[in-house]
Each structure stands twice: as structure tokens, then as C-alpha cells.
Amino acid sequence: MEAINIISKVLAWPLAAVIFLYQKTLSPDHGPFSFLFPYGYCKFYPSCSMFSREVLETEGILGLPKIIKRLISCRP
């Protein structure tokens, strides 16, 4: 079981990197235009992208159902 968790976390690194890149470039909450939304743009706390990164770091790919559920409920 431990091997599955390790593999899951290793496979999550590229996804976490893509989310990090999104946050630094396009995200209205974390990107260069965050000054336009001083109270945040996302209706959730933490924002959907931050939640996704945290889940990927803790659960790896096995956390994808949580991420998908959160993104479906967001509807920006």
C-alpha cells in the first residue's frame, strides 16, 4: 500500500507544477492581476487552485476525485 502512495505522489508532481504555473500567470487570486481583486475572486477558501495543490501534495493522484468535485461545485 505504501508503494501505491509513493507512486501516486510522484505522478502528482507534474499536475502540481501546472497548477503552480497557472497560479503565477493567469489566476485572478494569485497571479499578477490579483490587485484587481483585493478580497479574492474565488468563492471558496482556500481557492480552488490552492486546494488542488494541497490535495495533490498530501494524497497524490488518489485525491483527483476531491479536486474534480470541488471544481464542479465552483462554477466561476
RODO-2510 file (C-alpha; in nm, 4 decimals, decimal comma):
residues 76
     n   res          X          Y          Z
     1     m     0,0000     0,0000     0,0000
     2     e     0,2886     0,2340     0,0745
     3     a     0,4237     0,1878    -0,2779
     4     i     0,0893     0,2995    -0,4238
     5     n     0,1019     0,6202    -0,2177
     6     i     0,4568     0,6953    -0,3290
     7     i     0,3755     0,6335    -0,6956
     8     s     0,0606     0,8446    -0,6621
     9     k     0,2554     1,1372    -0,5187
    10     v     0,5281     1,1138    -0,7827
    11     l     0,2671     1,1156    -1,0595
    12     a     0,1056     1,4223    -0,8992
    13     w     0,4189     1,6388    -0,9343
    14     p     0,3572     1,7390    -1,2975
    15     l    -0,0041     1,8315    -1,2179
    16     a     0,1058     2,0364    -0,9190
    17     a     0,3619     2,2125    -1,1404
    18     v     0,0923     2,3003    -1,3957
    19     i    -0,1304     2,4383    -1,1191
    20     f     0,1625     2,6406    -0,9813
    21     l     0,2288     2,7826    -1,3280
    22     y    -0,1413     2,8728    -1,3630
    23     q    -0,1358     3,0475    -1,0252
    24     k     0,1650     3,2584    -1,1169
    25     t     0,0380     3,3616    -1,4616
    26     l    -0,3397     3,3507    -1,5132
    27     s    -0,5042     3,3146    -1,1720
    28     p    -0,7081     3,6168    -1,0606
    29     d    -0,6387     3,5222    -0,6963
    30     h    -0,2645     3,4533    -0,7108
    31     g    -0,1379     3,5957    -1,0406
    32     p    -0,0063     3,9353    -1,1459
    33     f    -0,3580     4,0831    -1,1633
    34     s    -0,4564     3,9853    -0,8097
    35     f    -0,4564     4,3553    -0,7175
    36     l    -0,7807     4,3846    -0,9177
    37     f    -0,9499     4,1516    -0,6666
    38     p    -0,8249     4,2585    -0,3210
    39     y    -1,0731     4,0298    -0,1427
    40     g    -1,0141     3,7377    -0,3762
    41     y    -1,2009     3,6107    -0,6767
    42     c    -1,2765     3,2527    -0,5750
    43     k    -1,5837     3,1947    -0,3594
    44     f    -1,4044     2,9206    -0,1653
    45     y    -1,1241     2,9422     0,0880
    46     p    -0,8667     2,8227     0,0073
    47     s    -0,9070     2,8962    -0,3606
    48     c    -0,9711     2,6033    -0,5933
    49     s    -0,6168     2,6054    -0,7285
    50     m    -0,4623     2,6176    -0,3806
    51     f    -0,6937     2,3394    -0,2636
    52     s    -0,5896     2,1318    -0,5643
    53     r    -0,2195     2,1799    -0,4924
    54     e    -0,2662     2,0864    -0,1267
    55     v    -0,4616     1,7721    -0,2128
    56     l    -0,2036     1,6680    -0,4723
    57     e     0,0778     1,7191    -0,2219
    58     t    -0,0912     1,5181     0,0536
    59     e    -0,2835     1,2485    -0,1349
    60     g    -0,1280     1,2487    -0,4785
    61     i    -0,3278     1,1324    -0,7798
    62     l    -0,5640     0,9479    -0,5451
    63     g    -0,7067     1,2881    -0,4479
    64     l    -0,8324     1,3660    -0,8002
    65     p    -1,1975     1,2860    -0,7149
    66     k    -1,1876     1,5538    -0,4412
    67     i    -1,0381     1,8055    -0,6823
    68     i    -1,2916     1,7313    -0,9541
    69     k    -1,5796     1,7593    -0,7071
    70     r    -1,4501     2,0977    -0,5893
    71     l    -1,4053     2,2299    -0,9436
    72     i    -1,7553     2,1186    -1,0440
    73     s    -1,9072     2,2972    -0,7439
    74     c    -1,7079     2,6153    -0,8159
    75     r    -1,8605     2,7222    -1,1500
    76     p    -1,6769     3,0550    -1,1843
***
